[in-house]
Amino acid sequence: MNHEKFMALALAEAKKGDSRYGAVIVRDNEVVLKAYNTVIRDSDPSAHAEMNAIRNLTTKNKSSSLAGYTIIYASGEPCLMCAAACIWAGVDEIVIGASIQDLININQSQINLSCEQIIAKSSKNIKVTKGILQQESIALFT
C-alpha cells in the first residue's frame, strides 16, 4: 500500500474545498472515491471531507456499510463526528496527514480528541496511521 501516493491525492482534494480538508477512500489498493470540505458552499456544518466521501460512497453503493473498504485517507485528522462516521461505516483503517495536535498547534479550531481516543470508546478495531506527508498536510493549513 502506497500511503504517500494516496495521501497526495487527499491533499490535492483538500485544495478544492472550503477549507483544507480532503479525503480519499481506497479499496484493494485502488482509489474508489475522493472528496473535500464543502461546509461553506453547502451551508452544512457536517459537510466535512470525510463525511462527504462516506455519504457519496454509501449512496452510490446503496449501503450504509463500507466494510471491505480498507482505508480512508485524510489531510487532517478526522474530528469527533468524522471519526464516529468512520466507525459506524466500518472503515478498516484511517490514515492521517496532520494530527489533531498538529492542527491545534497552528491555531486551527479543533475538538481535542484523537481518532484513537474515539475508536477506543467503540466496539470497533480500526487501525490509525498518522504522519503520512505530515509536513505537507500542515502546510495546507498555514
mmCIF file of the C-alpha atoms, coordinates in Angstrom:
data_MODEL
# 
_entry.id   MODEL 
# 
loop_
_atom_site.group_PDB 
_atom_site.id 
_atom_site.type_symbol 
_atom_site.label_atom_id 
_atom_site.label_alt_id 
_atom_site.label_comp_id 
_atom_site.label_asym_id 
_atom_site.label_entity_id 
_atom_site.label_seq_id 
_atom_site.pdbx_PDB_ins_code 
_atom_site.Cartn_x 
_atom_site.Cartn_y 
_atom_site.Cartn_z 
_atom_site.occupancy 
_atom_site.B_iso_or_equiv 
_atom_site.pdbx_formal_charge 
_atom_site.auth_seq_id 
_atom_site.auth_comp_id 
_atom_site.auth_asym_id 
_atom_site.auth_atom_id 
_atom_site.pdbx_PDB_model_num 
ATOM 1   C CA . MET A 1 1   ? 0.000   0.000  0.000  1.00 0.00 ? 1   MET A CA 1 
ATOM 2   C CA . ASN A 1 2   ? 1.498   3.317  -1.050 1.00 0.00 ? 2   ASN A CA 1 
ATOM 3   C CA . HIS A 1 3   ? 0.289   5.646  1.698  1.00 0.00 ? 3   HIS A CA 1 
ATOM 4   C CA . GLU A 1 4   ? 2.167   8.649  0.292  1.00 0.00 ? 4   GLU A CA 1 
ATOM 5   C CA . LYS A 1 5   ? 0.546   8.307  -3.144 1.00 0.00 ? 5   LYS A CA 1 
ATOM 6   C CA . PHE A 1 6   ? -2.979  8.208  -1.725 1.00 0.00 ? 6   PHE A CA 1 
ATOM 7   C CA . MET A 1 7   ? -2.309  10.963 0.811  1.00 0.00 ? 7   MET A CA 1 
ATOM 8   C CA . ALA A 1 8   ? -1.042  13.174 -2.028 1.00 0.00 ? 8   ALA A CA 1 
ATOM 9   C CA . LEU A 1 9   ? -4.456  12.696 -3.663 1.00 0.00 ? 9   LEU A CA 1 
ATOM 10  C CA . ALA A 1 10  ? -6.186  13.689 -0.407 1.00 0.00 ? 10  ALA A CA 1 
ATOM 11  C CA . LEU A 1 11  ? -4.027  16.833 -0.263 1.00 0.00 ? 11  LEU A CA 1 
ATOM 12  C CA . ALA A 1 12  ? -4.950  17.687 -3.860 1.00 0.00 ? 12  ALA A CA 1 
ATOM 13  C CA . GLU A 1 13  ? -8.645  17.268 -2.990 1.00 0.00 ? 13  GLU A CA 1 
ATOM 14  C CA . ALA A 1 14  ? -8.190  19.478 0.078  1.00 0.00 ? 14  ALA A CA 1 
ATOM 15  C CA . LYS A 1 15  ? -7.113  22.366 -2.142 1.00 0.00 ? 15  LYS A CA 1 
ATOM 16  C CA . LYS A 1 16  ? -10.503 22.276 -3.913 1.00 0.00 ? 16  LYS A CA 1 
ATOM 17  C CA . GLY A 1 17  ? -12.644 22.761 -0.815 1.00 0.00 ? 17  GLY A CA 1 
ATOM 18  C CA . ASP A 1 18  ? -13.842 25.478 1.521  1.00 0.00 ? 18  ASP A CA 1 
ATOM 19  C CA . SER A 1 19  ? -11.052 24.603 3.943  1.00 0.00 ? 19  SER A CA 1 
ATOM 20  C CA . ARG A 1 20  ? -8.038  22.393 3.557  1.00 0.00 ? 20  ARG A CA 1 
ATOM 21  C CA . TYR A 1 21  ? -9.543  19.013 4.312  1.00 0.00 ? 21  TYR A CA 1 
ATOM 22  C CA . GLY A 1 22  ? -9.516  16.267 1.701  1.00 0.00 ? 22  GLY A CA 1 
ATOM 23  C CA . ALA A 1 23  ? -10.373 12.577 1.898  1.00 0.00 ? 23  ALA A CA 1 
ATOM 24  C CA . VAL A 1 24  ? -9.772  9.556  -0.310 1.00 0.00 ? 24  VAL A CA 1 
ATOM 25  C CA . ILE A 1 25  ? -11.339 6.126  0.123  1.00 0.00 ? 25  ILE A CA 1 
ATOM 26  C CA . VAL A 1 26  ? -9.272  3.173  -1.097 1.00 0.00 ? 26  VAL A CA 1 
ATOM 27  C CA . ARG A 1 27  ? -10.171 -0.475 -1.617 1.00 0.00 ? 27  ARG A CA 1 
ATOM 28  C CA . ASP A 1 28  ? -7.812  -3.168 -2.891 1.00 0.00 ? 28  ASP A CA 1 
ATOM 29  C CA . ASN A 1 29  ? -5.101  -0.544 -3.451 1.00 0.00 ? 29  ASN A CA 1 
ATOM 30  C CA . GLU A 1 30  ? -7.378  1.415  -5.823 1.00 0.00 ? 30  GLU A CA 1 
ATOM 31  C CA . VAL A 1 31  ? -8.968  4.838  -5.326 1.00 0.00 ? 31  VAL A CA 1 
ATOM 32  C CA . VAL A 1 32  ? -12.725 4.432  -5.030 1.00 0.00 ? 32  VAL A CA 1 
ATOM 33  C CA . LEU A 1 33  ? -13.767 7.982  -4.175 1.00 0.00 ? 33  LEU A CA 1 
ATOM 34  C CA . LYS A 1 34  ? -12.280 11.423 -3.452 1.00 0.00 ? 34  LYS A CA 1 
ATOM 35  C CA . ALA A 1 35  ? -13.936 14.318 -1.618 1.00 0.00 ? 35  ALA A CA 1 
ATOM 36  C CA . TYR A 1 36  ? -13.280 17.668 0.025  1.00 0.00 ? 36  TYR A CA 1 
ATOM 37  C CA . ASN A 1 37  ? -14.818 20.024 2.563  1.00 0.00 ? 37  ASN A CA 1 
ATOM 38  C CA . THR A 1 38  ? -17.971 21.852 1.380  1.00 0.00 ? 38  THR A CA 1 
ATOM 39  C CA . VAL A 1 39  ? -19.228 23.335 4.668  1.00 0.00 ? 39  VAL A CA 1 
ATOM 40  C CA . ILE A 1 40  ? -19.499 26.900 3.340  1.00 0.00 ? 40  ILE A CA 1 
ATOM 41  C CA . ARG A 1 41  ? -20.671 26.013 -0.169 1.00 0.00 ? 41  ARG A CA 1 
ATOM 42  C CA . ASP A 1 42  ? -23.398 23.715 1.146  1.00 0.00 ? 42  ASP A CA 1 
ATOM 43  C CA . SER A 1 43  ? -24.247 25.735 4.297  1.00 0.00 ? 43  SER A CA 1 
ATOM 44  C CA . ASP A 1 44  ? -23.850 22.430 6.120  1.00 0.00 ? 44  ASP A CA 1 
ATOM 45  C CA . PRO A 1 45  ? -21.620 22.160 9.189  1.00 0.00 ? 45  PRO A CA 1 
ATOM 46  C CA . SER A 1 46  ? -21.399 18.394 8.683  1.00 0.00 ? 46  SER A CA 1 
ATOM 47  C CA . ALA A 1 47  ? -20.058 18.609 5.105  1.00 0.00 ? 47  ALA A CA 1 
ATOM 48  C CA . HIS A 1 48  ? -16.508 17.698 6.091  1.00 0.00 ? 48  HIS A CA 1 
ATOM 49  C CA . ALA A 1 49  ? -14.353 15.883 3.526  1.00 0.00 ? 49  ALA A CA 1 
ATOM 50  C CA . GLU A 1 50  ? -14.664 12.530 5.293  1.00 0.00 ? 50  GLU A CA 1 
ATOM 51  C CA . MET A 1 51  ? -18.424 12.894 5.711  1.00 0.00 ? 51  MET A CA 1 
ATOM 52  C CA . ASN A 1 52  ? -18.810 13.830 2.039  1.00 0.00 ? 52  ASN A CA 1 
ATOM 53  C CA . ALA A 1 53  ? -16.717 10.832 0.994  1.00 0.00 ? 53  ALA A CA 1 
ATOM 54  C CA . ILE A 1 54  ? -18.673 8.417  3.191  1.00 0.00 ? 54  ILE A CA 1 
ATOM 55  C CA . ARG A 1 55  ? -22.050 9.867  2.139  1.00 0.00 ? 55  ARG A CA 1 
ATOM 56  C CA . ASN A 1 56  ? -21.184 9.779  -1.554 1.00 0.00 ? 56  ASN A CA 1 
ATOM 57  C CA . LEU A 1 57  ? -19.895 6.206  -1.481 1.00 0.00 ? 57  LEU A CA 1 
ATOM 58  C CA . THR A 1 58  ? -22.662 4.752  0.684  1.00 0.00 ? 58  THR A CA 1 
ATOM 59  C CA . THR A 1 59  ? -25.251 6.476  -1.521 1.00 0.00 ? 59  THR A CA 1 
ATOM 60  C CA . LYS A 1 60  ? -23.559 5.133  -4.642 1.00 0.00 ? 60  LYS A CA 1 
ATOM 61  C CA . ASN A 1 61  ? -23.394 1.628  -3.138 1.00 0.00 ? 61  ASN A CA 1 
ATOM 62  C CA . LYS A 1 62  ? -26.915 1.849  -1.668 1.00 0.00 ? 62  LYS A CA 1 
ATOM 63  C CA . SER A 1 63  ? -25.476 0.545  1.610  1.00 0.00 ? 63  SER A CA 1 
ATOM 64  C CA . SER A 1 64  ? -24.619 2.207  4.911  1.00 0.00 ? 64  SER A CA 1 
ATOM 65  C CA . SER A 1 65  ? -21.602 -0.080 5.282  1.00 0.00 ? 65  SER A CA 1 
ATOM 66  C CA . LEU A 1 66  ? -18.092 0.459  3.989  1.00 0.00 ? 66  LEU A CA 1 
ATOM 67  C CA . ALA A 1 67  ? -16.904 -2.899 5.314  1.00 0.00 ? 67  ALA A CA 1 
ATOM 68  C CA . GLY A 1 68  ? -14.186 -4.122 2.986  1.00 0.00 ? 68  GLY A CA 1 
ATOM 69  C CA . TYR A 1 69  ? -13.128 -0.583 2.120  1.00 0.00 ? 69  TYR A CA 1 
ATOM 70  C CA . THR A 1 70  ? -9.703  -0.697 3.573  1.00 0.00 ? 70  THR A CA 1 
ATOM 71  C CA . ILE A 1 71  ? -8.670  2.885  4.106  1.00 0.00 ? 71  ILE A CA 1 
ATOM 72  C CA . ILE A 1 72  ? -9.827  6.460  4.311  1.00 0.00 ? 72  ILE A CA 1 
ATOM 73  C CA . TYR A 1 73  ? -7.005  8.965  3.843  1.00 0.00 ? 73  TYR A CA 1 
ATOM 74  C CA . ALA A 1 74  ? -7.496  12.374 5.477  1.00 0.00 ? 74  ALA A CA 1 
ATOM 75  C CA . SER A 1 75  ? -5.352  15.502 5.116  1.00 0.00 ? 75  SER A CA 1 
ATOM 76  C CA . GLY A 1 76  ? -6.247  16.435 8.702  1.00 0.00 ? 76  GLY A CA 1 
ATOM 77  C CA . GLU A 1 77  ? -7.171  14.037 11.472 1.00 0.00 ? 77  GLU A CA 1 
ATOM 78  C CA . PRO A 1 78  ? -10.904 13.354 11.409 1.00 0.00 ? 78  PRO A CA 1 
ATOM 79  C CA . CYS A 1 79  ? -12.874 15.238 14.031 1.00 0.00 ? 79  CYS A CA 1 
ATOM 80  C CA . LEU A 1 80  ? -15.136 13.505 16.528 1.00 0.00 ? 80  LEU A CA 1 
ATOM 81  C CA . MET A 1 81  ? -18.043 13.484 14.056 1.00 0.00 ? 81  MET A CA 1 
ATOM 82  C CA . CYS A 1 82  ? -15.978 12.153 11.155 1.00 0.00 ? 82  CYS A CA 1 
ATOM 83  C CA . ALA A 1 83  ? -14.191 9.550  13.268 1.00 0.00 ? 83  ALA A CA 1 
ATOM 84  C CA . ALA A 1 84  ? -17.558 8.321  14.529 1.00 0.00 ? 84  ALA A CA 1 
ATOM 85  C CA . ALA A 1 85  ? -18.851 8.126  10.946 1.00 0.00 ? 85  ALA A CA 1 
ATOM 86  C CA . CYS A 1 86  ? -15.799 6.017  10.040 1.00 0.00 ? 86  CYS A CA 1 
ATOM 87  C CA . ILE A 1 87  ? -16.617 3.724  12.974 1.00 0.00 ? 87  ILE A CA 1 
ATOM 88  C CA . TRP A 1 88  ? -20.299 3.386  12.027 1.00 0.00 ? 88  TRP A CA 1 
ATOM 89  C CA . ALA A 1 89  ? -19.431 2.847  8.351  1.00 0.00 ? 89  ALA A CA 1 
ATOM 90  C CA . GLY A 1 90  ? -16.974 0.063  9.215  1.00 0.00 ? 90  GLY A CA 1 
ATOM 91  C CA . VAL A 1 91  ? -13.803 1.520  7.696  1.00 0.00 ? 91  VAL A CA 1 
ATOM 92  C CA . ASP A 1 92  ? -10.791 -0.714 8.432  1.00 0.00 ? 92  ASP A CA 1 
ATOM 93  C CA . GLU A 1 93  ? -8.087  1.957  8.652  1.00 0.00 ? 93  GLU A CA 1 
ATOM 94  C CA . ILE A 1 94  ? -7.741  5.731  8.850  1.00 0.00 ? 94  ILE A CA 1 
ATOM 95  C CA . VAL A 1 95  ? -4.540  7.294  7.501  1.00 0.00 ? 95  VAL A CA 1 
ATOM 96  C CA . ILE A 1 96  ? -3.823  10.837 8.630  1.00 0.00 ? 96  ILE A CA 1 
ATOM 97  C CA . GLY A 1 97  ? -1.575  13.640 7.441  1.00 0.00 ? 97  GLY A CA 1 
ATOM 98  C CA . ALA A 1 98  ? -1.824  16.364 10.112 1.00 0.00 ? 98  ALA A CA 1 
ATOM 99  C CA . SER A 1 99  ? -2.921  15.211 13.564 1.00 0.00 ? 99  SER A CA 1 
ATOM 100 C CA . ILE A 1 100 ? -5.425  16.998 15.786 1.00 0.00 ? 100 ILE A CA 1 
ATOM 101 C CA . GLN A 1 101 ? -2.489  18.198 17.882 1.00 0.00 ? 101 GLN A CA 1 
ATOM 102 C CA . ASP A 1 102 ? -0.667  19.476 14.765 1.00 0.00 ? 102 ASP A CA 1 
ATOM 103 C CA . LEU A 1 103 ? -3.796  21.440 13.840 1.00 0.00 ? 103 LEU A CA 1 
ATOM 104 C CA . ILE A 1 104 ? -4.231  22.834 17.350 1.00 0.00 ? 104 ILE A CA 1 
ATOM 105 C CA . ASN A 1 105 ? -0.561  23.875 17.325 1.00 0.00 ? 105 ASN A CA 1 
ATOM 106 C CA . ILE A 1 106 ? -1.191  26.058 14.250 1.00 0.00 ? 106 ILE A CA 1 
ATOM 107 C CA . ASN A 1 107 ? -4.398  27.535 15.704 1.00 0.00 ? 107 ASN A CA 1 
ATOM 108 C CA . GLN A 1 108 ? -6.924  25.538 13.691 1.00 0.00 ? 108 GLN A CA 1 
ATOM 109 C CA . SER A 1 109 ? -10.201 25.193 15.548 1.00 0.00 ? 109 SER A CA 1 
ATOM 110 C CA . GLN A 1 110 ? -10.450 21.592 16.774 1.00 0.00 ? 110 GLN A CA 1 
ATOM 111 C CA . ILE A 1 111 ? -12.051 19.388 19.397 1.00 0.00 ? 111 ILE A CA 1 
ATOM 112 C CA . ASN A 1 112 ? -9.063  17.953 21.222 1.00 0.00 ? 112 ASN A CA 1 
ATOM 113 C CA . LEU A 1 113 ? -9.915  14.254 20.867 1.00 0.00 ? 113 LEU A CA 1 
ATOM 114 C CA . SER A 1 114 ? -7.844  11.924 18.709 1.00 0.00 ? 114 SER A CA 1 
ATOM 115 C CA . CYS A 1 115 ? -9.227  9.188  16.493 1.00 0.00 ? 115 CYS A CA 1 
ATOM 116 C CA . GLU A 1 116 ? -7.601  6.639  18.768 1.00 0.00 ? 116 GLU A CA 1 
ATOM 117 C CA . GLN A 1 117 ? -9.489  8.025  21.776 1.00 0.00 ? 117 GLN A CA 1 
ATOM 118 C CA . ILE A 1 118 ? -12.798 7.890  19.928 1.00 0.00 ? 118 ILE A CA 1 
ATOM 119 C CA . ILE A 1 119 ? -12.174 4.412  18.496 1.00 0.00 ? 119 ILE A CA 1 
ATOM 120 C CA . ALA A 1 120 ? -11.158 3.140  21.942 1.00 0.00 ? 120 ALA A CA 1 
ATOM 121 C CA . LYS A 1 121 ? -14.664 4.010  23.201 1.00 0.00 ? 121 LYS A CA 1 
ATOM 122 C CA . SER A 1 122 ? -16.266 1.943  20.430 1.00 0.00 ? 122 SER A CA 1 
ATOM 123 C CA . SER A 1 123 ? -16.592 -1.777 19.806 1.00 0.00 ? 123 SER A CA 1 
ATOM 124 C CA . LYS A 1 124 ? -14.590 -1.490 16.581 1.00 0.00 ? 124 LYS A CA 1 
ATOM 125 C CA . ASN A 1 125 ? -10.904 -2.075 15.974 1.00 0.00 ? 125 ASN A CA 1 
ATOM 126 C CA . ILE A 1 126 ? -9.829  0.471  13.380 1.00 0.00 ? 126 ILE A CA 1 
ATOM 127 C CA . LYS A 1 127 ? -6.139  0.905  12.641 1.00 0.00 ? 127 LYS A CA 1 
ATOM 128 C CA . VAL A 1 128 ? -4.934  4.523  12.702 1.00 0.00 ? 128 VAL A CA 1 
ATOM 129 C CA . THR A 1 129 ? -1.770  5.526  10.854 1.00 0.00 ? 129 THR A CA 1 
ATOM 130 C CA . LYS A 1 130 ? -0.529  9.068  11.433 1.00 0.00 ? 130 LYS A CA 1 
ATOM 131 C CA . GLY A 1 131 ? 2.095   11.346 9.956  1.00 0.00 ? 131 GLY A CA 1 
ATOM 132 C CA . ILE A 1 132 ? 1.853   10.462 6.262  1.00 0.00 ? 132 ILE A CA 1 
ATOM 133 C CA . LEU A 1 133 ? 3.009   13.569 4.375  1.00 0.00 ? 133 LEU A CA 1 
ATOM 134 C CA . GLN A 1 134 ? 2.626   15.334 7.711  1.00 0.00 ? 134 GLN A CA 1 
ATOM 135 C CA . GLN A 1 135 ? 4.594   18.478 6.849  1.00 0.00 ? 135 GLN A CA 1 
ATOM 136 C CA . GLU A 1 136 ? 2.803   18.859 3.509  1.00 0.00 ? 136 GLU A CA 1 
ATOM 137 C CA . SER A 1 137 ? -0.525  18.465 5.291  1.00 0.00 ? 137 SER A CA 1 
ATOM 138 C CA . ILE A 1 138 ? 0.348   21.051 7.931  1.00 0.00 ? 138 ILE A CA 1 
ATOM 139 C CA . ALA A 1 139 ? 1.498   23.432 5.199  1.00 0.00 ? 139 ALA A CA 1 
ATOM 140 C CA . LEU A 1 140 ? -2.030  23.360 3.696  1.00 0.00 ? 140 LEU A CA 1 
ATOM 141 C CA . PHE A 1 141 ? -3.388  24.984 6.852  1.00 0.00 ? 141 PHE A CA 1 
ATOM 142 C CA . THR A 1 142 ? -0.718  27.668 7.290  1.00 0.00 ? 142 THR A CA 1 
# 
